[in-house]
Amino acid sequence: MITYKEAEIRSEVIKAMAHPVRLIVIELLKEGEKSFSELMEYFDIDKSTLSRHISVLKVSGIVTSRKDGLEMFYHLQVPCITNFFQCVTAVIEDKIKQHQSCVCHVD
């Protein structure tokens, strides 16, 4: 059984991931370190917006950064965080399967 404090910390990490942009950033970083410029190529948002999303991931401990010249590079601090996505996908697939086998009638 986890303590309340541990549950709070877990909740903060999950909240940090709870945005489509942040989920995509995590998926992109799963492949390895990426520069800010490389990450920007995947989004149609302002640089400041992406920067704020990355900041949330950094504060939560999911992402770390390093500077090389004028460019910032980001990588996953704990790559196993992507295992969480496999669990989420399994839940989604199970829900879809249960819904497809439902014999209820909706009028």
C-alpha positions as CSV (number, residue, x, y, z in Angstrom):
1,M,0.0,0.0,0.0
2,I,1.4,3.4,-0.9
3,T,1.3,6.3,1.4
4,Y,-0.8,9.4,0.8
5,K,2.4,11.4,0.1
6,E,3.5,8.8,-2.5
7,A,0.0,9.0,-4.1
8,E,0.3,12.8,-4.3
9,I,3.6,12.5,-6.0
10,R,2.3,10.0,-8.5
11,S,-0.7,12.2,-9.1
12,E,1.6,15.2,-9.9
13,V,3.5,13.1,-12.4
14,I,0.3,11.9,-14.1
15,K,-1.0,15.5,-14.2
16,A,2.2,16.6,-15.8
17,M,1.6,14.2,-18.7
18,A,-2.1,15.1,-19.0
19,H,-1.9,17.2,-22.1
20,P,-1.7,16.1,-25.8
21,V,1.4,18.2,-26.5
22,R,3.2,16.8,-23.4
23,L,2.3,13.2,-24.4
24,I,3.7,13.8,-27.9
25,V,6.9,15.3,-26.5
26,I,7.4,12.2,-24.3
27,E,6.8,9.9,-27.3
28,L,9.3,11.9,-29.4
29,L,11.9,11.8,-26.6
30,K,11.4,8.0,-26.3
31,E,13.4,7.8,-29.5
32,G,16.3,9.8,-27.9
33,E,17.4,13.3,-27.2
34,K,15.9,16.1,-29.3
35,S,16.7,19.8,-29.6
36,F,14.0,22.4,-29.0
37,S,14.1,23.1,-32.7
38,E,13.5,19.5,-33.6
39,L,10.5,19.3,-31.2
40,M,9.0,22.5,-32.7
41,E,8.9,20.8,-36.1
42,Y,6.1,18.5,-34.8
43,F,3.8,21.2,-33.6
44,D,1.8,24.2,-34.9
45,I,2.1,26.2,-31.7
46,D,4.2,29.2,-30.5
47,K,7.6,28.6,-29.2
48,S,6.5,30.0,-25.8
49,T,3.7,27.5,-25.6
50,L,6.0,24.5,-26.3
51,S,8.5,25.9,-23.8
52,R,5.8,26.0,-21.1
53,H,4.8,22.4,-21.8
54,I,8.4,21.3,-21.6
55,S,8.8,23.2,-18.4
56,V,5.9,21.3,-16.8
57,L,7.6,18.0,-17.8
58,K,10.9,19.2,-16.4
59,V,9.4,20.3,-13.0
60,S,7.8,16.9,-12.7
61,G,11.1,15.2,-13.2
62,I,10.1,13.5,-16.5
63,V,12.3,15.5,-18.8
64,T,15.8,17.0,-18.3
65,S,17.7,19.4,-20.5
66,R,21.2,20.4,-21.4
67,K,22.4,23.4,-23.3
68,D,24.8,23.2,-26.3
69,G,25.7,26.6,-27.7
70,L,22.4,28.4,-28.3
71,E,20.3,25.2,-28.5
72,M,18.6,23.4,-25.7
73,F,18.4,19.6,-25.9
74,Y,15.8,17.5,-24.0
75,H,15.7,13.9,-23.0
76,L,13.6,11.6,-20.8
77,Q,15.0,11.5,-17.3
78,V,13.2,8.1,-16.7
79,P,12.6,6.4,-20.1
80,C,10.4,3.8,-18.4
81,I,7.7,6.4,-18.1
82,T,6.7,5.3,-21.6
83,N,5.7,1.9,-20.2
84,F,2.7,3.8,-18.7
85,F,1.5,4.4,-22.2
86,Q,1.4,0.7,-22.9
87,C,-0.9,0.3,-19.8
88,V,-3.1,3.1,-21.0
89,T,-3.4,1.5,-24.4
90,A,-4.3,-1.8,-22.9
91,V,-7.1,-0.2,-20.9
92,I,-8.4,1.6,-24.0
93,E,-8.3,-1.6,-26.1
94,D,-10.1,-3.5,-23.3
95,K,-12.8,-0.8,-23.1
96,I,-13.3,-1.0,-26.9
97,K,-13.6,-4.8,-26.8
98,Q,-16.1,-4.6,-23.9
99,H,-18.1,-2.0,-25.8
100,Q,-18.1,-4.0,-29.0
101,S,-19.4,-7.1,-27.2
102,C,-22.2,-5.1,-25.5
103,V,-25.6,-6.4,-26.4
104,C,-27.4,-3.4,-25.0
105,H,-29.7,-1.4,-27.2
106,V,-29.4,2.4,-27.4
107,D,-32.3,4.2,-29.0
